[in-house]
Amino acid sequence: KASKSGKHYAVLGIRNFEVQIGPYYVFNFSIGPLVLFRVKTKAIKRVYRNLARTVHPDKNKDGRAEEAFHALEQSAAILTDEKQRQDYDKKIISARRRRNKYAVDSVMRVSHTCWSQTASTLKMTKKVLGPFSTPILVVGALIMP
């Protein structure tokens, strides 16, 4: 499943916590970008070898072993080739940014709706209660836990 959906790190059982910081520009010099927590190619190859031993169709008689081994090979090939891995990581980062942008937009929309409803409720309360609205609202706010 993970291979068909293009989740190559998941096929190998690896978590990618890569963080990119920068680049920063100081006067006419650029510093970075700095990449932290990137999974090394050596670690990917080690995980691939260990999984390939268990999933290989000659060792594993399960009917889906060939399909699993093919997915494992494909994922390892993409993650060990530096150019393909950069393209794949860029694709993951852009998808994550789109999801985060949608989430932030949703939160902003909900908070704006709540704020406008609260403001309209306070306006209506001031109209109904007249000059006594401020003391009543303050006492009500103090009583509420």
mmCIF file of the C-alpha atoms, coordinates in Angstrom:
data_MODEL
# 
_entry.id   MODEL 
# 
loop_
_atom_site.group_PDB 
_atom_site.id 
_atom_site.type_symbol 
_atom_site.label_atom_id 
_atom_site.label_alt_id 
_atom_site.label_comp_id 
_atom_site.label_asym_id 
_atom_site.label_entity_id 
_atom_site.label_seq_id 
_atom_site.pdbx_PDB_ins_code 
_atom_site.Cartn_x 
_atom_site.Cartn_y 
_atom_site.Cartn_z 
_atom_site.occupancy 
_atom_site.B_iso_or_equiv 
_atom_site.pdbx_formal_charge 
_atom_site.auth_seq_id 
_atom_site.auth_comp_id 
_atom_site.auth_asym_id 
_atom_site.auth_atom_id 
_atom_site.pdbx_PDB_model_num 
ATOM 1   C CA . LYS A 1 1   ? 0.000   0.000   0.000  1.00 0.00 ? 1   LYS A CA 1 
ATOM 2   C CA . ALA A 1 2   ? 2.681   2.485   0.994  1.00 0.00 ? 2   ALA A CA 1 
ATOM 3   C CA . SER A 1 3   ? 4.605   1.853   -2.209 1.00 0.00 ? 3   SER A CA 1 
ATOM 4   C CA . LYS A 1 4   ? 1.584   2.494   -4.422 1.00 0.00 ? 4   LYS A CA 1 
ATOM 5   C CA . SER A 1 5   ? 0.861   5.759   -2.641 1.00 0.00 ? 5   SER A CA 1 
ATOM 6   C CA . GLY A 1 6   ? 4.512   6.826   -3.007 1.00 0.00 ? 6   GLY A CA 1 
ATOM 7   C CA . LYS A 1 7   ? 5.506   6.692   0.664  1.00 0.00 ? 7   LYS A CA 1 
ATOM 8   C CA . HIS A 1 8   ? 9.015   5.363   0.165  1.00 0.00 ? 8   HIS A CA 1 
ATOM 9   C CA . TYR A 1 9   ? 10.267  6.075   3.683  1.00 0.00 ? 9   TYR A CA 1 
ATOM 10  C CA . ALA A 1 10  ? 7.320   4.096   5.090  1.00 0.00 ? 10  ALA A CA 1 
ATOM 11  C CA . VAL A 1 11  ? 8.079   1.115   2.850  1.00 0.00 ? 11  VAL A CA 1 
ATOM 12  C CA . LEU A 1 12  ? 11.503  0.893   4.442  1.00 0.00 ? 12  LEU A CA 1 
ATOM 13  C CA . GLY A 1 13  ? 10.126  1.660   7.907  1.00 0.00 ? 13  GLY A CA 1 
ATOM 14  C CA . ILE A 1 14  ? 12.185  4.840   8.252  1.00 0.00 ? 14  ILE A CA 1 
ATOM 15  C CA . ARG A 1 15  ? 10.989  8.115   9.774  1.00 0.00 ? 15  ARG A CA 1 
ATOM 16  C CA . ASN A 1 16  ? 12.373  11.181  8.006  1.00 0.00 ? 16  ASN A CA 1 
ATOM 17  C CA . PHE A 1 17  ? 12.654  14.122  10.412 1.00 0.00 ? 17  PHE A CA 1 
ATOM 18  C CA . GLU A 1 18  ? 14.575  16.320  7.980  1.00 0.00 ? 18  GLU A CA 1 
ATOM 19  C CA . VAL A 1 19  ? 14.489  20.031  8.800  1.00 0.00 ? 19  VAL A CA 1 
ATOM 20  C CA . GLN A 1 20  ? 15.918  22.702  6.527  1.00 0.00 ? 20  GLN A CA 1 
ATOM 21  C CA . ILE A 1 21  ? 16.964  26.035  8.015  1.00 0.00 ? 21  ILE A CA 1 
ATOM 22  C CA . GLY A 1 22  ? 17.841  29.022  5.910  1.00 0.00 ? 22  GLY A CA 1 
ATOM 23  C CA . PRO A 1 23  ? 19.394  30.238  3.752  1.00 0.00 ? 23  PRO A CA 1 
ATOM 24  C CA . TYR A 1 24  ? 20.227  33.371  5.684  1.00 0.00 ? 24  TYR A CA 1 
ATOM 25  C CA . TYR A 1 25  ? 21.738  36.434  4.068  1.00 0.00 ? 25  TYR A CA 1 
ATOM 26  C CA . VAL A 1 26  ? 24.174  38.603  5.991  1.00 0.00 ? 26  VAL A CA 1 
ATOM 27  C CA . PHE A 1 27  ? 25.388  41.576  3.974  1.00 0.00 ? 27  PHE A CA 1 
ATOM 28  C CA . ASN A 1 28  ? 26.453  39.986  0.668  1.00 0.00 ? 28  ASN A CA 1 
ATOM 29  C CA . PHE A 1 29  ? 27.064  36.484  2.060  1.00 0.00 ? 29  PHE A CA 1 
ATOM 30  C CA . SER A 1 30  ? 24.595  33.653  2.216  1.00 0.00 ? 30  SER A CA 1 
ATOM 31  C CA . ILE A 1 31  ? 24.717  31.110  5.020  1.00 0.00 ? 31  ILE A CA 1 
ATOM 32  C CA . GLY A 1 32  ? 22.974  27.788  4.532  1.00 0.00 ? 32  GLY A CA 1 
ATOM 33  C CA . PRO A 1 33  ? 20.667  26.177  3.925  1.00 0.00 ? 33  PRO A CA 1 
ATOM 34  C CA . LEU A 1 34  ? 21.408  23.917  6.867  1.00 0.00 ? 34  LEU A CA 1 
ATOM 35  C CA . VAL A 1 35  ? 19.820  20.462  6.832  1.00 0.00 ? 35  VAL A CA 1 
ATOM 36  C CA . LEU A 1 36  ? 19.273  18.743  10.176 1.00 0.00 ? 36  LEU A CA 1 
ATOM 37  C CA . PHE A 1 37  ? 18.197  15.182  10.995 1.00 0.00 ? 37  PHE A CA 1 
ATOM 38  C CA . ARG A 1 38  ? 18.544  13.843  7.453  1.00 0.00 ? 38  ARG A CA 1 
ATOM 39  C CA . VAL A 1 39  ? 18.571  10.063  7.174  1.00 0.00 ? 39  VAL A CA 1 
ATOM 40  C CA . LYS A 1 40  ? 21.928  8.987   5.784  1.00 0.00 ? 40  LYS A CA 1 
ATOM 41  C CA . THR A 1 41  ? 22.128  6.900   2.616  1.00 0.00 ? 41  THR A CA 1 
ATOM 42  C CA . LYS A 1 42  ? 24.196  4.358   4.518  1.00 0.00 ? 42  LYS A CA 1 
ATOM 43  C CA . ALA A 1 43  ? 21.327  3.839   6.983  1.00 0.00 ? 43  ALA A CA 1 
ATOM 44  C CA . ILE A 1 44  ? 18.854  3.432   4.116  1.00 0.00 ? 44  ILE A CA 1 
ATOM 45  C CA . LYS A 1 45  ? 21.052  0.787   2.500  1.00 0.00 ? 45  LYS A CA 1 
ATOM 46  C CA . ARG A 1 46  ? 21.413  -1.063  5.822  1.00 0.00 ? 46  ARG A CA 1 
ATOM 47  C CA . VAL A 1 47  ? 17.635  -1.118  6.374  1.00 0.00 ? 47  VAL A CA 1 
ATOM 48  C CA . TYR A 1 48  ? 17.107  -2.221  2.765  1.00 0.00 ? 48  TYR A CA 1 
ATOM 49  C CA . ARG A 1 49  ? 19.533  -5.150  3.131  1.00 0.00 ? 49  ARG A CA 1 
ATOM 50  C CA . ASN A 1 50  ? 17.904  -6.312  6.356  1.00 0.00 ? 50  ASN A CA 1 
ATOM 51  C CA . LEU A 1 51  ? 14.395  -6.135  4.914  1.00 0.00 ? 51  LEU A CA 1 
ATOM 52  C CA . ALA A 1 52  ? 15.455  -7.687  1.608  1.00 0.00 ? 52  ALA A CA 1 
ATOM 53  C CA . ARG A 1 53  ? 16.666  -10.783 3.470  1.00 0.00 ? 53  ARG A CA 1 
ATOM 54  C CA . THR A 1 54  ? 13.251  -11.340 5.014  1.00 0.00 ? 54  THR A CA 1 
ATOM 55  C CA . VAL A 1 55  ? 11.083  -10.318 2.061  1.00 0.00 ? 55  VAL A CA 1 
ATOM 56  C CA . HIS A 1 56  ? 13.044  -11.898 -0.804 1.00 0.00 ? 56  HIS A CA 1 
ATOM 57  C CA . PRO A 1 57  ? 10.825  -14.385 -2.724 1.00 0.00 ? 57  PRO A CA 1 
ATOM 58  C CA . ASP A 1 58  ? 13.453  -17.145 -2.407 1.00 0.00 ? 58  ASP A CA 1 
ATOM 59  C CA . LYS A 1 59  ? 13.409  -16.835 1.407  1.00 0.00 ? 59  LYS A CA 1 
ATOM 60  C CA . ASN A 1 60  ? 9.738   -15.943 1.903  1.00 0.00 ? 60  ASN A CA 1 
ATOM 61  C CA . LYS A 1 61  ? 7.133   -18.315 0.421  1.00 0.00 ? 61  LYS A CA 1 
ATOM 62  C CA . ASP A 1 62  ? 4.241   -15.901 0.885  1.00 0.00 ? 62  ASP A CA 1 
ATOM 63  C CA . GLY A 1 63  ? 2.369   -15.152 -2.338 1.00 0.00 ? 63  GLY A CA 1 
ATOM 64  C CA . ARG A 1 64  ? 2.868   -11.410 -1.946 1.00 0.00 ? 64  ARG A CA 1 
ATOM 65  C CA . ALA A 1 65  ? 6.604   -11.626 -1.289 1.00 0.00 ? 65  ALA A CA 1 
ATOM 66  C CA . GLU A 1 66  ? 7.516   -10.805 -4.883 1.00 0.00 ? 66  GLU A CA 1 
ATOM 67  C CA . GLU A 1 67  ? 5.312   -7.716  -4.859 1.00 0.00 ? 67  GLU A CA 1 
ATOM 68  C CA . ALA A 1 68  ? 6.742   -6.619  -1.484 1.00 0.00 ? 68  ALA A CA 1 
ATOM 69  C CA . PHE A 1 69  ? 10.291  -7.170  -2.671 1.00 0.00 ? 69  PHE A CA 1 
ATOM 70  C CA . HIS A 1 70  ? 9.649   -5.142  -5.830 1.00 0.00 ? 70  HIS A CA 1 
ATOM 71  C CA . ALA A 1 71  ? 8.217   -2.268  -3.727 1.00 0.00 ? 71  ALA A CA 1 
ATOM 72  C CA . LEU A 1 72  ? 11.227  -2.472  -1.417 1.00 0.00 ? 72  LEU A CA 1 
ATOM 73  C CA . GLU A 1 73  ? 13.663  -2.326  -4.344 1.00 0.00 ? 73  GLU A CA 1 
ATOM 74  C CA . GLN A 1 74  ? 11.853  0.601   -5.916 1.00 0.00 ? 74  GLN A CA 1 
ATOM 75  C CA . SER A 1 75  ? 11.798  2.591   -2.672 1.00 0.00 ? 75  SER A CA 1 
ATOM 76  C CA . ALA A 1 76  ? 15.460  1.885   -1.960 1.00 0.00 ? 76  ALA A CA 1 
ATOM 77  C CA . ALA A 1 77  ? 16.410  2.883   -5.504 1.00 0.00 ? 77  ALA A CA 1 
ATOM 78  C CA . ILE A 1 78  ? 14.651  6.241   -5.148 1.00 0.00 ? 78  ILE A CA 1 
ATOM 79  C CA . LEU A 1 79  ? 16.027  6.991   -1.684 1.00 0.00 ? 79  LEU A CA 1 
ATOM 80  C CA . THR A 1 80  ? 19.629  6.009   -2.425 1.00 0.00 ? 80  THR A CA 1 
ATOM 81  C CA . ASP A 1 81  ? 19.866  8.032   -5.650 1.00 0.00 ? 81  ASP A CA 1 
ATOM 82  C CA . GLU A 1 82  ? 20.587  11.602  -4.522 1.00 0.00 ? 82  GLU A CA 1 
ATOM 83  C CA . LYS A 1 83  ? 18.762  13.398  -7.370 1.00 0.00 ? 83  LYS A CA 1 
ATOM 84  C CA . GLN A 1 84  ? 15.622  11.267  -7.111 1.00 0.00 ? 84  GLN A CA 1 
ATOM 85  C CA . ARG A 1 85  ? 15.647  11.603  -3.330 1.00 0.00 ? 85  ARG A CA 1 
ATOM 86  C CA . GLN A 1 86  ? 15.847  15.402  -3.528 1.00 0.00 ? 86  GLN A CA 1 
ATOM 87  C CA . ASP A 1 87  ? 12.897  15.461  -5.933 1.00 0.00 ? 87  ASP A CA 1 
ATOM 88  C CA . TYR A 1 88  ? 10.930  13.116  -3.676 1.00 0.00 ? 88  TYR A CA 1 
ATOM 89  C CA . ASP A 1 89  ? 11.703  15.175  -0.557 1.00 0.00 ? 89  ASP A CA 1 
ATOM 90  C CA . LYS A 1 90  ? 10.649  18.385  -2.340 1.00 0.00 ? 90  LYS A CA 1 
ATOM 91  C CA . LYS A 1 91  ? 7.370   16.724  -3.293 1.00 0.00 ? 91  LYS A CA 1 
ATOM 92  C CA . ILE A 1 92  ? 6.771   15.685  0.326  1.00 0.00 ? 92  ILE A CA 1 
ATOM 93  C CA . ILE A 1 93  ? 7.600   19.160  1.651  1.00 0.00 ? 93  ILE A CA 1 
ATOM 94  C CA . SER A 1 94  ? 5.285   20.908  -0.820 1.00 0.00 ? 94  SER A CA 1 
ATOM 95  C CA . ALA A 1 95  ? 2.427   18.533  0.078  1.00 0.00 ? 95  ALA A CA 1 
ATOM 96  C CA . ARG A 1 96  ? 3.042   19.186  3.790  1.00 0.00 ? 96  ARG A CA 1 
ATOM 97  C CA . ARG A 1 97  ? 3.006   22.954  3.188  1.00 0.00 ? 97  ARG A CA 1 
ATOM 98  C CA . ARG A 1 98  ? -0.290  22.692  1.307  1.00 0.00 ? 98  ARG A CA 1 
ATOM 99  C CA . ARG A 1 99  ? -1.843  20.719  4.183  1.00 0.00 ? 99  ARG A CA 1 
ATOM 100 C CA . ASN A 1 100 ? -0.530  23.182  6.762  1.00 0.00 ? 100 ASN A CA 1 
ATOM 101 C CA . LYS A 1 101 ? -1.783  26.168  4.764  1.00 0.00 ? 101 LYS A CA 1 
ATOM 102 C CA . TYR A 1 102 ? -5.251  24.608  4.563  1.00 0.00 ? 102 TYR A CA 1 
ATOM 103 C CA . ALA A 1 103 ? -5.223  23.948  8.331  1.00 0.00 ? 103 ALA A CA 1 
ATOM 104 C CA . VAL A 1 104 ? -4.122  27.508  9.149  1.00 0.00 ? 104 VAL A CA 1 
ATOM 105 C CA . ASP A 1 105 ? -6.784  28.939  6.830  1.00 0.00 ? 105 ASP A CA 1 
ATOM 106 C CA . SER A 1 106 ? -9.433  26.801  8.523  1.00 0.00 ? 106 SER A CA 1 
ATOM 107 C CA . VAL A 1 107 ? -8.370  27.898  12.006 1.00 0.00 ? 107 VAL A CA 1 
ATOM 108 C CA . MET A 1 108 ? -8.318  31.550  10.965 1.00 0.00 ? 108 MET A CA 1 
ATOM 109 C CA . ARG A 1 109 ? -11.784 31.265  9.421  1.00 0.00 ? 109 ARG A CA 1 
ATOM 110 C CA . VAL A 1 110 ? -13.236 29.635  12.555 1.00 0.00 ? 110 VAL A CA 1 
ATOM 111 C CA . SER A 1 111 ? -11.587 32.142  14.900 1.00 0.00 ? 111 SER A CA 1 
ATOM 112 C CA . HIS A 1 112 ? -12.872 35.038  12.783 1.00 0.00 ? 112 HIS A CA 1 
ATOM 113 C CA . THR A 1 113 ? -16.393 33.596  12.880 1.00 0.00 ? 113 THR A CA 1 
ATOM 114 C CA . CYS A 1 114 ? -16.229 33.160  16.675 1.00 0.00 ? 114 CYS A CA 1 
ATOM 115 C CA . TRP A 1 115 ? -14.934 36.678  17.154 1.00 0.00 ? 115 TRP A CA 1 
ATOM 116 C CA . SER A 1 116 ? -17.612 38.232  14.943 1.00 0.00 ? 116 SER A CA 1 
ATOM 117 C CA . GLN A 1 117 ? -20.365 36.246  16.720 1.00 0.00 ? 117 GLN A CA 1 
ATOM 118 C CA . THR A 1 118 ? -19.043 37.363  20.110 1.00 0.00 ? 118 THR A CA 1 
ATOM 119 C CA . ALA A 1 119 ? -18.906 40.981  18.959 1.00 0.00 ? 119 ALA A CA 1 
ATOM 120 C CA . SER A 1 120 ? -22.467 40.863  17.607 1.00 0.00 ? 120 SER A CA 1 
ATOM 121 C CA . THR A 1 121 ? -23.688 39.262  20.864 1.00 0.00 ? 121 THR A CA 1 
ATOM 122 C CA . LEU A 1 122 ? -22.053 42.030  22.901 1.00 0.00 ? 122 LEU A CA 1 
ATOM 123 C CA . LYS A 1 123 ? -23.592 44.710  20.663 1.00 0.00 ? 123 LYS A CA 1 
ATOM 124 C CA . MET A 1 124 ? -27.041 43.165  21.040 1.00 0.00 ? 124 MET A CA 1 
ATOM 125 C CA . THR A 1 125 ? -26.599 42.909  24.816 1.00 0.00 ? 125 THR A CA 1 
ATOM 126 C CA . LYS A 1 126 ? -25.627 46.584  25.012 1.00 0.00 ? 126 LYS A CA 1 
ATOM 127 C CA . LYS A 1 127 ? -28.748 47.552  23.015 1.00 0.00 ? 127 LYS A CA 1 
ATOM 128 C CA . VAL A 1 128 ? -31.073 45.433  25.162 1.00 0.00 ? 128 VAL A CA 1 
ATOM 129 C CA . LEU A 1 129 ? -29.671 46.323  28.589 1.00 0.00 ? 129 LEU A CA 1 
ATOM 130 C CA . GLY A 1 130 ? -28.955 49.962  27.803 1.00 0.00 ? 130 GLY A CA 1 
ATOM 131 C CA . PRO A 1 131 ? -26.870 51.877  30.352 1.00 0.00 ? 131 PRO A CA 1 
ATOM 132 C CA . PHE A 1 132 ? -26.699 48.888  32.727 1.00 0.00 ? 132 PHE A CA 1 
ATOM 133 C CA . SER A 1 133 ? -25.028 46.626  30.174 1.00 0.00 ? 133 SER A CA 1 
ATOM 134 C CA . THR A 1 134 ? -21.403 47.264  31.190 1.00 0.00 ? 134 THR A CA 1 
ATOM 135 C CA . PRO A 1 135 ? -21.792 46.527  34.930 1.00 0.00 ? 135 PRO A CA 1 
ATOM 136 C CA . ILE A 1 136 ? -23.945 43.468  34.218 1.00 0.00 ? 136 ILE A CA 1 
ATOM 137 C CA . LEU A 1 137 ? -21.424 42.100  31.690 1.00 0.00 ? 137 LEU A CA 1 
ATOM 138 C CA . VAL A 1 138 ? -18.501 42.685  34.088 1.00 0.00 ? 138 VAL A CA 1 
ATOM 139 C CA . VAL A 1 139 ? -20.315 40.970  36.983 1.00 0.00 ? 139 VAL A CA 1 
ATOM 140 C CA . GLY A 1 140 ? -21.320 38.133  34.664 1.00 0.00 ? 140 GLY A CA 1 
ATOM 141 C CA . ALA A 1 141 ? -17.719 37.681  33.524 1.00 0.00 ? 141 ALA A CA 1 
ATOM 142 C CA . LEU A 1 142 ? -16.498 37.610  37.130 1.00 0.00 ? 142 LEU A CA 1 
ATOM 143 C CA . ILE A 1 143 ? -19.121 35.060  38.180 1.00 0.00 ? 143 ILE A CA 1 
ATOM 144 C CA . MET A 1 144 ? -18.461 32.694  35.285 1.00 0.00 ? 144 MET A CA 1 
ATOM 145 C CA . PRO A 1 145 ? -15.689 30.189  36.035 1.00 0.00 ? 145 PRO A CA 1 
# 
